Amino acid sequence: MTDGEGVSVCCVGGERVADAAATLEAGVDRVTTTVVESVDEAVAAPDCVLVDEAALDDVAGAVGRLRDARACGPVVVYGDGGGFEAALEAGAAAVVRRDAAAAVLCHRVESAVEETGSTPVATGRDRALQSLMAYSTDRLSVLDEDGRYVFASPAVERTMGYAPSELVGTASFEYIHPEDRAAVRETFEAILSDPEATYETEYRFRSADGEWRWVEARGQNCLDDPAIEGVVVNSWDVTERKEREEALAAERALTESVFAALPDVFYAFDRNGNFLRWNDRLLEVTGYGDDEITDMHPADFVAPEDREAVFEAITTVVEEGTAVTVEADFVTKDGERVPYEFTGAEMTDSDGETLGLVGIGRDVSERKERQRRFEAVFDNTYQFTGLMEPDGTLVEANESAIEFAGVDREDVLGQKLWETFWFRVDEESRETAREAVSVAREGELYREETTVRGNEDTEIIDFSVRPVVDEQGDVTLLIPEGRLISELKQRERHLKVLHRFLRHNLRNKLTVIDGNADYVRSQLADEALASQLDEILGASRSLIELSETAHELSKVVIEAEGDRRPVALDSALSSAAADVREEYPSASIRLPEDASYAVRADWRLTVVFRHLLENAVAHADCEEPTVAVFAAETDDGVAVRVADEGPGVPKSELAGITTGEERTQLTHGTGFGLWLVRSVVDDYGGDLDHESPEEWGSVFVVRLHAADGETNESDE
């Protein structure tokens, strides 16, 4: 060792290092040793520390503590060698076996001191500052009472980009982030007021390139130490650690916000069923508190009859590592049972080892209720109902349809509709099913009468297929429906036969009566008898007209179409007016200049307006009656007014026609025609009303719904 002041060596280990201390004082010039029992008793700022391995329970820990203190020189470990490797890893400068020669011990200590730059130099502050700089593994600074730099170690240039000389004489607080400055100044004031304590703090420090770097600093008041006369600050860059902590904190905050926002129950438990994590939703649903859940097992929340299925699901998750969903009743603290769907997945550590299970529970009460309602509607109906894929594959059929066919559900599910048992009647029925699927797949309703096969016989059904669309308007399902109408069709046939029979015979008999009465009238000279025959003639001719009206009523009712489509209003009005003008050439019928509306109707619309026009003309009290037709757009369609100059219609005759009262017998023959008008308009979903304005005798108002699409000009 070179000339200069002596080197101080603190020997830790009591009597076990006393011989080593004596060896050093005898073998090394200008060495002063101090023997202490423990690391805590080590003297302040020695040039070297010799630690006896056997005197300490944790040599590596002792080395670390001494190095962290940053106020001592190199650490040399002395002993039998059992903890040498750990000591070196902890930062020991050298190790010496107890049985080594005295010269080896002295050489190791001298070398350790010289290699760390602790060779004794001049005196006073310079020597102390050089010692501090050499022993520090991080940035070392000394500040005066005002916080100005007195000394900065070379490490500051490597880590912050400043040359030590740039910092000396400047205010240290100017380099600290404004948001951290007050807290650091407060810590600095505490250091000044308490020389015995060491203070730690974290703050952002501005580097030479303007970047804010996080540092952790430890400061101690050494103003009274004549060798230092300042506040010693050891600091090291912890930016990466802070960034990791902030990222982790942000991730945790995000996770917590997700957990808090989840409308579902979240939970996690270990392999033994101990709860590790849960969200507030679990507390809200079950009624238990955090303290109670901590001591509970997952099975405590499940209905007894569902536990086996839940345990099997948990076993599958743990053994196979796959997510599993199971339904079970959630049991609350009050004993209430709530239908839940639980989805669990394996929870592992970074090495892939299974830690437990994490899962979500979702309340399916509303879904279950909807399912029950659907099943009730689906199965408890006399209609045949099913579900199909858009390509026509049958995926479900209700009990009514299955029982009608007399087949098992498995026999028809998975087949195309036209290949199922019901449509194995003939090619026409199969083609109807194909067409229905094709139309509904494009988003349109299909409806038609067709024949289907049953277990005992074929039947006629009112058959329809309607599409089900999602939020984007895409067809996702098709719903086929069928209603038995064989008996209805048979009754219709009987009614037609009966109607033809009655009409034929009634008309023939009335014609005979009319002809004979007319002949007798021409032969009578007695005016009294002639007047009575005129009444007979009028009645018979009214009955003939009524027979024709009844025939038309039968036609519009029995031959009514199920579907409504766009019909041109102006075309229907023109056709009806032409028929009436032909029958009543002296009548003046004025149609609206613009009636280019499309309404939802069918071929019967012409019949409606023909009867209204006939009613207006026939009951006029002049030879050349005038009838005016007006058309005006409404909120949801069109209102058509048929106005005449007649005497008006008594309220008693309008009962059941334009009012909700029970219909009474009408006093004129056209009342049956008005009832026909009302029947058809109701079928259209429209409305028939009557007005009596001062400028007209009577006005009938027909309100019809507007229709989208191209009109059908042929519905006349």
Buried (B, 14 or more C-beta within 10 A) or exposed (E): BEEEEEBBBBBBBBEBBBBBBBBBBEBBEBBBBBBBBEBEEBEEBBBBBBBBBBBBEEBBBBBBBBBEBBBBBBBBBBBEBEBBEBBBEBBBBBBBBBEEEBEEBBBBBBBBBBEBBBBBEEEEBEBBBBBBBBBBEBBBBBBBEEBBBBBBBEBBBEBBBBEBEBBBEBEBBEBBBEEBBEEBBEBBEBBBEEEEEBBEBBBBBBBEEEEBBBBBBBBBBBBEBEBBBBBBBBBBBBBEEBEEEEEEEEEEEEEEEEBEEBEBBBBBBEEEBEBBBBBEBBBEBBEBEEEEBEEBEBEBBBBEEBBEBBBEBBEBBBEEEEBBEBBBBBBEEEEEEBBBBBBBBBBEEEEEEBBBBBBBBBBBEEEEEEEEEEEEEBEEBEBBBBBBBBEBBBEBBBBBBBEBBEBEBEEBBEBBBBBBBBBEBEEEBBEBBBBBBEBBBEEEEBBBEBBBBBEEEBBBBBBBBBBBEEEEEEBEBBBBBBBBBBEEBEEBEEEBEEBEEEBEEBBEEBEEBBEEBBEBBEEBEEEEEBEBBEEBBEBBBEBBBBBEBBBBBBBBBEEEEEEBBBBBBBBBBBBBBEBBBEEBEEBEBEBBEEBEBBBBBBBBBBBBBBBBBBBBBBBBEEEEBBBBBBBEEEEEBBBBBBBBBBEEBEEEBBBBBBEEEEBEEBEBBBBBBBBBBBBBBEBBEBBBBBEEEEEBBBBBBBBBBBBEEEBBEEBB
